[in-house]
Amino acid sequence: MESFFGLLQDNVLNRRTWRTREALRIATVTWIERTYHRRRRQRSLSRLTPIEYETIMTPPASQAA
């Protein structure tokens, strides 16, 4: 958890001054959903990122037909 909060602080909190809590909340959720979850290796996906796993598990369009 410490590394997560360190990344959050470096990538969102310390980047600028936030005028409202709502703006900070939106920036935090956006960073988590768009950046952190897509890059983080997950144990349930055999230590692959979600994008790597999706690439492996999704057949190419040419094979699907």
FITORBA-662885 format. One record per residue (C-alpha): x, y, z; residue number from 1; residue in three letters. Coordinates in Angstrom, 2 decimals, decimal comma, always signed. Each point is the difference from the previous one (the first is absolute). Last residue first. Example, Ala and Ser with C-alpha at 12.3 -4.5 7.8 and 13.67 -1.06 7.14 Angstrom:
residues 2
<vexvex><x>+13,67</x><y>-1,06</y><z>+7,14</z><pos>2</pos><code>Ser</code></vexvex>
<vexvex><x>-1,37</x><y>-3,44</y><z>+0,66</z><pos>1</pos><code>Ala</code></vexvex>
This chain:
residues 65
<vexvex><x>-14,04</x><y>-15,35</y><z>-38,71</z><pos>65</pos><code>Ala</code></vexvex>
<vexvex><x>+1,69</x><y>+0,21</y><z>+3,40</z><pos>64</pos><code>Ala</code></vexvex>
<vexvex><x>+3,45</x><y>-0,71</y><z>-1,40</z><pos>63</pos><code>Gln</code></vexvex>
<vexvex><x>+0,14</x><y>+3,25</y><z>-2,02</z><pos>62</pos><code>Ser</code></vexvex>
<vexvex><x>-1,30</x><y>+2,03</y><z>+2,93</z><pos>61</pos><code>Ala</code></vexvex>
<vexvex><x>+2,95</x><y>-1,02</y><z>+2,16</z><pos>60</pos><code>Pro</code></vexvex>
<vexvex><x>-0,91</x><y>-2,13</y><z>+3,03</z><pos>59</pos><code>Pro</code></vexvex>
<vexvex><x>-0,33</x><y>+1,79</y><z>+3,33</z><pos>58</pos><code>Thr</code></vexvex>
<vexvex><x>+1,71</x><y>-1,89</y><z>+2,83</z><pos>57</pos><code>Met</code></vexvex>
<vexvex><x>+3,58</x><y>+1,12</y><z>-0,62</z><pos>56</pos><code>Ile</code></vexvex>
<vexvex><x>-0,81</x><y>+3,65</y><z>-0,65</z><pos>55</pos><code>Thr</code></vexvex>
<vexvex><x>-2,45</x><y>+0,10</y><z>+2,92</z><pos>54</pos><code>Glu</code></vexvex>
<vexvex><x>+2,66</x><y>-1,38</y><z>+2,34</z><pos>53</pos><code>Tyr</code></vexvex>
<vexvex><x>+2,58</x><y>+2,55</y><z>-1,14</z><pos>52</pos><code>Glu</code></vexvex>
<vexvex><x>-2,52</x><y>+2,85</y><z>+0,44</z><pos>51</pos><code>Ile</code></vexvex>
<vexvex><x>-1,05</x><y>-1,24</y><z>+3,45</z><pos>50</pos><code>Pro</code></vexvex>
<vexvex><x>+3,64</x><y>-0,11</y><z>+1,08</z><pos>49</pos><code>Thr</code></vexvex>
<vexvex><x>+1,42</x><y>-3,47</y><z>+0,37</z><pos>48</pos><code>Leu</code></vexvex>
<vexvex><x>+1,06</x><y>-1,68</y><z>+3,26</z><pos>47</pos><code>Arg</code></vexvex>
<vexvex><x>-2,02</x><y>-3,16</y><z>-0,75</z><pos>46</pos><code>Ser</code></vexvex>
<vexvex><x>-3,23</x><y>+1,99</y><z>-0,43</z><pos>45</pos><code>Leu</code></vexvex>
<vexvex><x>-1,22</x><y>-0,62</y><z>+3,58</z><pos>44</pos><code>Ser</code></vexvex>
<vexvex><x>+3,35</x><y>+1,28</y><z>+1,29</z><pos>43</pos><code>Arg</code></vexvex>
<vexvex><x>-0,41</x><y>+3,33</y><z>-1,72</z><pos>42</pos><code>Gln</code></vexvex>
<vexvex><x>+2,74</x><y>+2,08</y><z>-1,58</z><pos>41</pos><code>Arg</code></vexvex>
<vexvex><x>-0,87</x><y>+3,69</y><z>+0,26</z><pos>40</pos><code>Arg</code></vexvex>
<vexvex><x>+0,07</x><y>+1,92</y><z>-3,25</z><pos>39</pos><code>Arg</code></vexvex>
<vexvex><x>-3,72</x><y>+0,23</y><z>-0,84</z><pos>38</pos><code>Arg</code></vexvex>
<vexvex><x>-1,09</x><y>+0,35</y><z>+3,61</z><pos>37</pos><code>His</code></vexvex>
<vexvex><x>+2,36</x><y>+2,90</y><z>+0,65</z><pos>36</pos><code>Tyr</code></vexvex>
<vexvex><x>-0,50</x><y>+2,06</y><z>-3,14</z><pos>35</pos><code>Thr</code></vexvex>
<vexvex><x>-3,58</x><y>+0,44</y><z>-1,17</z><pos>34</pos><code>Arg</code></vexvex>
<vexvex><x>-2,00</x><y>-1,21</y><z>+3,01</z><pos>33</pos><code>Glu</code></vexvex>
<vexvex><x>+2,26</x><y>+1,21</y><z>+2,79</z><pos>32</pos><code>Ile</code></vexvex>
<vexvex><x>+0,90</x><y>+3,27</y><z>-1,71</z><pos>31</pos><code>Trp</code></vexvex>
<vexvex><x>-3,65</x><y>+0,75</y><z>-0,78</z><pos>30</pos><code>Thr</code></vexvex>
<vexvex><x>-1,06</x><y>-0,78</y><z>+3,56</z><pos>29</pos><code>Val</code></vexvex>
<vexvex><x>+2,66</x><y>+2,36</y><z>+1,38</z><pos>28</pos><code>Thr</code></vexvex>
<vexvex><x>-0,76</x><y>+2,80</y><z>-2,47</z><pos>27</pos><code>Ala</code></vexvex>
<vexvex><x>-3,73</x><y>-0,26</y><z>+0,75</z><pos>26</pos><code>Ile</code></vexvex>
<vexvex><x>+0,63</x><y>+0,09</y><z>+3,76</z><pos>25</pos><code>Arg</code></vexvex>
<vexvex><x>+2,35</x><y>+2,97</y><z>-0,34</z><pos>24</pos><code>Leu</code></vexvex>
<vexvex><x>-2,61</x><y>+1,93</y><z>-1,99</z><pos>23</pos><code>Ala</code></vexvex>
<vexvex><x>-2,65</x><y>-0,90</y><z>+2,59</z><pos>22</pos><code>Glu</code></vexvex>
<vexvex><x>+2,25</x><y>+1,10</y><z>+2,85</z><pos>21</pos><code>Arg</code></vexvex>
<vexvex><x>+0,14</x><y>+3,44</y><z>-1,54</z><pos>20</pos><code>Thr</code></vexvex>
<vexvex><x>+2,64</x><y>+2,41</y><z>-1,29</z><pos>19</pos><code>Arg</code></vexvex>
<vexvex><x>+2,76</x><y>-2,60</y><z>-0,37</z><pos>18</pos><code>Trp</code></vexvex>
<vexvex><x>+3,61</x><y>+1,18</y><z>-0,04</z><pos>17</pos><code>Thr</code></vexvex>
<vexvex><x>+2,20</x><y>-1,79</y><z>-2,52</z><pos>16</pos><code>Arg</code></vexvex>
<vexvex><x>+2,12</x><y>-3,07</y><z>-0,67</z><pos>15</pos><code>Arg</code></vexvex>
<vexvex><x>+0,54</x><y>-0,96</y><z>+3,64</z><pos>14</pos><code>Asn</code></vexvex>
<vexvex><x>-3,32</x><y>-1,81</y><z>+0,47</z><pos>13</pos><code>Leu</code></vexvex>
<vexvex><x>-0,25</x><y>-1,79</y><z>-3,31</z><pos>12</pos><code>Val</code></vexvex>
<vexvex><x>+3,12</x><y>-1,81</y><z>-1,22</z><pos>11</pos><code>Asn</code></vexvex>
<vexvex><x>+2,38</x><y>+0,29</y><z>+2,96</z><pos>10</pos><code>Asp</code></vexvex>
<vexvex><x>-2,69</x><y>-0,42</y><z>+2,70</z><pos>9</pos><code>Gln</code></vexvex>
<vexvex><x>-1,73</x><y>-2,82</y><z>-1,80</z><pos>8</pos><code>Leu</code></vexvex>
<vexvex><x>+3,31</x><y>-1,77</y><z>-0,62</z><pos>7</pos><code>Leu</code></vexvex>
<vexvex><x>+0,91</x><y>+0,26</y><z>+3,68</z><pos>6</pos><code>Gly</code></vexvex>
<vexvex><x>-3,49</x><y>-1,11</y><z>+0,98</z><pos>5</pos><code>Phe</code></vexvex>
<vexvex><x>+0,33</x><y>-3,11</y><z>-2,14</z><pos>4</pos><code>Phe</code></vexvex>
<vexvex><x>+3,55</x><y>-0,68</y><z>+1,26</z><pos>3</pos><code>Ser</code></vexvex>
<vexvex><x>-1,20</x><y>+0,15</y><z>+3,59</z><pos>2</pos><code>Glu</code></vexvex>
<vexvex><x>-2,87</x><y>-2,38</y><z>-0,67</z><pos>1</pos><code>Met</code></vexvex>
